[in-house]
Amino acid sequence: MFHGFNINTRSKTLDLGVHGNLFGGRIVKMYGEVVKIGIPSTTIKLEARAYNTFTGKETTIFGTDMVFVRIDDDGSPIPIDKTKVE
């Protein structure tokens, strides 16, 4: 759960590789886990899984670690206030 964070983005290309087939009308489940909270950054592991309603099986189709850096108005990294992190 994320609260109290404003995420500003800077121009960057993100290449997301898909590790399986995904067809229209399929159920996709998204999972996320905070891996690390550093001084100015947070690393989050994200995974998308295709869910088969007939078998109940989930197949991973995408996974990545994303790093979010807290920045000030000038784009410089600033510390995360860990007292507000749950």
C-alpha positions as CSV (number, residue, x, y, z in Angstrom):
1,M,0.0,0.0,0.0
2,F,1.4,3.4,-1.0
3,H,0.4,6.6,0.8
4,G,1.8,10.1,1.1
5,F,4.1,9.8,-1.9
6,N,4.0,12.0,-5.0
7,I,5.8,10.4,-7.9
8,N,7.2,12.7,-10.5
9,T,8.7,11.2,-13.7
10,R,11.5,12.4,-15.9
11,S,11.7,11.4,-19.5
12,K,13.1,7.8,-19.7
13,T,12.5,4.8,-22.0
14,L,11.3,1.7,-20.2
15,D,11.6,-1.6,-22.1
16,L,9.2,-4.2,-20.7
17,G,9.8,-7.7,-22.0
18,V,6.8,-10.1,-21.9
19,H,7.7,-13.8,-21.2
20,G,4.6,-15.5,-22.5
21,N,1.5,-15.1,-24.7
22,L,-1.4,-12.9,-23.6
23,F,-4.6,-12.9,-25.6
24,G,-7.6,-10.6,-25.4
25,G,-10.2,-11.4,-22.7
26,R,-7.6,-13.0,-20.4
27,I,-7.4,-12.3,-16.7
28,V,-4.1,-10.7,-15.7
29,K,-3.1,-10.6,-12.0
30,M,-0.5,-8.0,-10.9
31,Y,1.7,-8.5,-7.9
32,G,4.1,-6.1,-6.3
33,E,6.5,-6.2,-3.4
34,V,8.8,-3.6,-1.8
35,V,12.2,-5.1,-2.0
36,K,14.3,-2.3,-0.6
37,I,13.9,1.1,0.9
38,G,17.1,3.1,0.5
39,I,17.9,6.7,1.4
40,P,16.5,8.4,-1.7
41,S,15.0,5.4,-3.5
42,T,12.6,2.5,-3.2
43,T,12.9,-0.8,-5.2
44,I,9.7,-2.6,-6.1
45,K,9.5,-6.0,-7.7
46,L,6.6,-6.2,-10.1
47,E,5.1,-9.3,-11.7
48,A,2.2,-9.9,-14.0
49,R,0.6,-13.4,-14.3
50,A,-1.9,-14.7,-16.8
51,Y,-4.7,-16.5,-14.9
52,N,-6.4,-19.6,-16.4
53,T,-9.9,-19.8,-15.1
54,F,-10.3,-23.4,-16.1
55,T,-7.2,-24.8,-14.4
56,G,-6.6,-22.1,-11.8
57,K,-3.0,-22.0,-13.0
58,E,-1.0,-18.7,-13.1
59,T,1.7,-18.2,-15.7
60,T,4.3,-15.4,-15.3
61,I,4.3,-13.2,-18.4
62,F,6.2,-10.2,-17.1
63,G,8.5,-9.4,-14.2
64,T,10.8,-6.5,-13.4
65,D,12.4,-4.5,-10.5
66,M,11.5,-0.8,-10.7
67,V,13.5,1.8,-8.8
68,F,11.7,5.0,-7.8
69,V,13.8,7.9,-6.6
70,R,12.4,10.7,-4.5
71,I,13.4,14.1,-6.0
72,D,13.0,17.7,-5.2
73,D,11.8,20.4,-7.7
74,D,15.2,20.6,-9.3
75,G,15.4,16.9,-9.9
76,S,18.0,16.2,-7.2
77,P,17.5,13.1,-5.0
78,I,16.3,13.7,-1.5
79,P,15.9,11.3,1.5
80,I,12.7,9.4,2.0
81,D,11.1,10.1,5.3
82,K,11.0,6.6,6.7
83,T,8.7,7.6,9.6
84,K,5.9,7.8,7.0
85,V,6.6,4.4,5.4
86,E,4.3,1.6,6.5
